[in-house]
Amino acid sequence: MKKILSFLFLIFMAGIILTACTGKDQGLPDKKIYNVKWTLESMIKTDDGVELSNDMALKFDKKNFVMTDRNSAYDYTGTYKLKKAGAGYEVIMKFDGFEEPVTGIYGMRTYKDKDPKPDLVFEHWDTKYSFIGEEKK
């Protein structure tokens, strides 16, 4: 019990030190993933680095998601879970009809001289998807 308490205290102190060194934690999203309007930023083939120009949309609700390929008018559906990971979240997406889950990262990205924005990146079907988010209104 004493070792567990010591370990928890060390984690707590490390958090305080890191927060003091970096200021406000801008990496942790302050909006739930389903309260964000997602826009495709880029879609790149992982084998050759070629950028694709498909029109993709992504929408989350409390347990499910829909990724729509507007070019072929096809919806990919599934369920997801969020797991805290560093300064963001690991998003574990289970596409319907596929056995292996897809793991992505949901965090915040700061562009030069701009406020941080929600960011979601994952790889599936030999393609890297990068979505940028805006707060839903």
C-alpha positions as CSV (number, residue, x, y, z in Angstrom):
1,M,0.0,0.0,0.0
2,K,2.9,2.3,0.9
3,K,4.5,1.7,-2.5
4,I,1.3,2.5,-4.3
5,L,0.8,5.7,-2.5
6,S,4.4,6.7,-3.2
7,F,4.0,5.9,-6.8
8,L,0.8,8.0,-7.0
9,F,2.5,10.9,-5.2
10,L,5.3,10.8,-7.8
11,I,2.9,10.9,-10.7
12,F,1.1,13.8,-9.0
13,M,4.3,15.8,-8.5
14,A,5.5,15.1,-12.1
15,G,2.2,16.5,-13.3
16,I,2.6,19.6,-11.2
17,I,6.2,20.1,-12.5
18,L,5.3,19.6,-16.1
19,T,2.3,22.0,-15.9
20,A,4.6,24.6,-14.2
21,C,7.2,24.2,-17.0
22,T,4.8,24.3,-19.9
23,G,2.1,26.6,-18.6
24,K,-1.5,25.7,-19.4
25,D,-1.9,22.3,-21.0
26,Q,-3.0,23.1,-24.5
27,G,-2.7,19.6,-25.7
28,L,-5.8,18.3,-23.9
29,P,-9.0,18.9,-25.9
30,D,-11.6,20.7,-23.9
31,K,-14.5,19.6,-26.1
32,K,-15.9,16.1,-26.3
33,I,-15.1,14.5,-29.6
34,Y,-18.8,14.5,-30.5
35,N,-19.1,18.2,-29.8
36,V,-16.6,19.0,-32.6
37,K,-17.4,19.5,-36.3
38,W,-14.7,17.6,-38.2
39,T,-13.3,18.7,-41.5
40,L,-10.9,16.6,-43.6
41,E,-7.5,18.4,-43.7
42,S,-5.6,15.8,-45.6
43,M,-5.7,12.2,-46.8
44,I,-2.4,10.6,-47.8
45,K,-1.6,7.1,-49.1
46,T,0.9,5.6,-46.6
47,D,2.8,3.5,-49.2
48,D,3.8,6.3,-51.6
49,G,2.9,9.6,-49.9
50,V,0.4,10.6,-52.6
51,E,-2.3,13.0,-51.4
52,L,-5.8,11.9,-52.2
53,S,-8.6,14.3,-53.0
54,N,-11.6,12.4,-51.7
55,D,-14.4,14.4,-50.0
56,M,-14.7,12.7,-46.6
57,A,-16.8,13.7,-43.6
58,L,-16.6,12.4,-40.1
59,K,-19.2,12.6,-37.3
60,F,-19.3,11.2,-33.8
61,D,-22.1,10.8,-31.3
62,K,-21.7,9.5,-27.8
63,K,-20.7,5.9,-28.8
64,N,-20.8,5.7,-32.6
65,F,-19.2,7.4,-35.6
66,V,-20.0,7.7,-39.3
67,M,-17.3,8.4,-41.9
68,T,-18.8,9.3,-45.2
69,D,-17.0,9.2,-48.6
70,R,-19.0,11.7,-50.4
71,N,-17.3,10.9,-53.8
72,S,-18.8,7.3,-53.7
73,A,-21.8,8.2,-51.5
74,Y,-20.8,5.5,-49.0
75,D,-21.0,5.5,-45.2
76,Y,-18.5,3.6,-43.0
77,T,-20.0,3.2,-39.5
78,G,-18.7,1.9,-36.2
79,T,-18.2,2.4,-32.5
80,Y,-15.4,4.1,-30.7
81,K,-13.8,4.5,-27.3
82,L,-11.5,7.2,-25.9
83,K,-8.6,6.4,-23.7
84,K,-6.4,9.2,-22.1
85,A,-3.0,9.2,-23.7
86,G,-0.4,11.9,-22.8
87,A,-1.7,15.3,-23.8
88,G,-4.7,14.0,-25.6
89,Y,-6.7,10.8,-26.2
90,E,-6.3,7.6,-28.0
91,V,-9.3,7.0,-30.2
92,I,-10.0,3.3,-30.7
93,M,-12.4,3.0,-33.7
94,K,-14.1,-0.3,-34.5
95,F,-15.4,-0.1,-38.1
96,D,-18.4,-2.3,-38.7
97,G,-17.4,-5.3,-40.9
98,F,-13.7,-5.1,-40.0
99,E,-12.1,-7.2,-37.2
100,E,-9.1,-5.1,-36.4
101,P,-9.8,-1.8,-34.6
102,V,-8.2,1.4,-35.8
103,T,-6.3,3.6,-33.3
104,G,-6.0,7.3,-33.8
105,I,-5.0,10.3,-31.7
106,Y,-7.4,13.1,-30.7
107,G,-5.6,16.2,-29.4
108,M,-5.0,19.9,-30.0
109,R,-2.9,21.4,-32.8
110,T,-1.7,25.0,-32.6
111,Y,-1.0,26.8,-35.9
112,K,1.4,29.8,-35.9
113,D,-0.2,32.8,-34.3
114,K,-3.6,31.1,-33.9
115,D,-5.6,29.4,-31.2
116,P,-5.3,25.6,-30.7
117,K,-7.8,23.5,-32.6
118,P,-9.0,20.0,-32.1
119,D,-7.1,17.5,-34.2
120,L,-7.8,13.8,-35.1
121,V,-5.3,11.6,-37.0
122,F,-5.6,7.9,-37.8
123,E,-4.5,5.4,-40.4
124,H,-6.9,2.9,-42.1
125,W,-6.9,1.2,-45.5
126,D,-3.3,2.2,-46.2
127,T,-4.3,5.9,-45.8
128,K,-3.5,8.5,-43.2
129,Y,-6.5,10.7,-42.4
130,S,-6.1,14.0,-40.7
131,F,-9.1,15.9,-39.5
132,I,-9.3,19.4,-38.0
133,G,-12.1,20.4,-35.8
134,E,-14.3,23.4,-35.0
135,E,-16.6,23.8,-32.0
136,K,-20.2,23.0,-33.0
137,K,-22.6,25.9,-32.8
